[in-house]
Amino acid sequence: MATPVVSGAIACLLSKYPDMTNVEVKLKLRESCVKSPGTEAGWGMLNVERLLKV
């Protein structure tokens, strides 16, 4: 059920910064994820507060 959460976070991001490209959105998503100890797969858990900060 991560898809609706991530989609909503991206919608908020694009409403705040409408000139972002899809590449910039992807990089910002990756930068804002927090790794959980013991997990190797994926980028981690999305931190929406961190995503929306510049």
C-alpha contacts under 8 A as a table, 3 or more apart, distances in Angstrom:
res1	aa1	res2	aa2	distance
1	M	4	P	6.53
1	M	5	V	7.43
2	A	5	V	5.28
2	A	6	V	6.08
3	T	6	V	5.27
3	T	7	S	5.94
4	P	7	S	5.02
4	P	8	G	6.02
5	V	8	G	5.20
5	V	9	A	6.21
6	V	9	A	4.99
6	V	10	I	6.13
6	V	46	L	7.61
7	S	10	I	5.11
7	S	11	A	6.17
8	G	11	A	4.96
8	G	12	C	6.27
9	A	12	C	5.11
9	A	13	L	6.16
9	A	48	V	6.38
9	A	51	L	7.96
10	I	13	L	4.88
10	I	14	L	6.05
10	I	25	V	7.46
11	A	14	L	5.16
11	A	15	S	6.10
12	C	15	S	5.11
12	C	16	K	6.26
12	C	52	L	7.79
13	L	16	K	5.20
13	L	17	Y	6.01
13	L	18	P	7.85
13	L	51	L	7.40
13	L	52	L	5.91
14	L	17	Y	4.88
14	L	18	P	4.73
14	L	19	D	7.59
14	L	20	M	6.82
15	S	18	P	5.52
16	K	52	L	7.89
17	Y	20	M	5.99
20	M	24	E	5.93
20	M	25	V	6.52
21	T	24	E	5.17
21	T	25	V	6.30
22	N	25	V	5.05
22	N	26	K	6.23
23	V	26	K	5.14
23	V	27	L	6.24
24	E	27	L	5.14
24	E	28	K	6.02
25	V	28	K	5.08
25	V	29	L	6.08
26	K	29	L	5.08
26	K	30	R	6.29
27	L	30	R	5.13
27	L	31	E	6.18
28	K	31	E	5.09
28	K	32	S	6.16
28	K	51	L	6.51
29	L	32	S	5.29
29	L	33	C	6.52
29	L	46	L	7.41
29	L	51	L	6.51
30	R	33	C	5.59
30	R	43	W	6.39
31	E	51	L	7.81
32	S	46	L	6.29
32	S	47	N	5.71
32	S	48	V	7.37
32	S	50	R	5.47
32	S	51	L	5.12
33	C	43	W	6.11
33	C	44	G	5.33
33	C	45	M	5.22
33	C	46	L	4.46
33	C	47	N	5.65
34	V	43	W	7.39
34	V	44	G	5.12
34	V	45	M	5.19
34	V	46	L	6.42
34	V	47	N	6.73
35	K	39	T	7.25
35	K	43	W	6.65
35	K	44	G	4.32
35	K	45	M	6.34
36	S	39	T	5.86
36	S	44	G	6.26
36	S	45	M	7.28
39	T	44	G	7.85
41	A	44	G	7.74
46	L	51	L	7.93
47	N	50	R	5.41
47	N	51	L	6.23
48	V	51	L	4.79
48	V	52	L	6.30
49	E	52	L	5.46
49	E	53	K	6.65
50	R	53	K	5.37
51	L	54	V	7.78
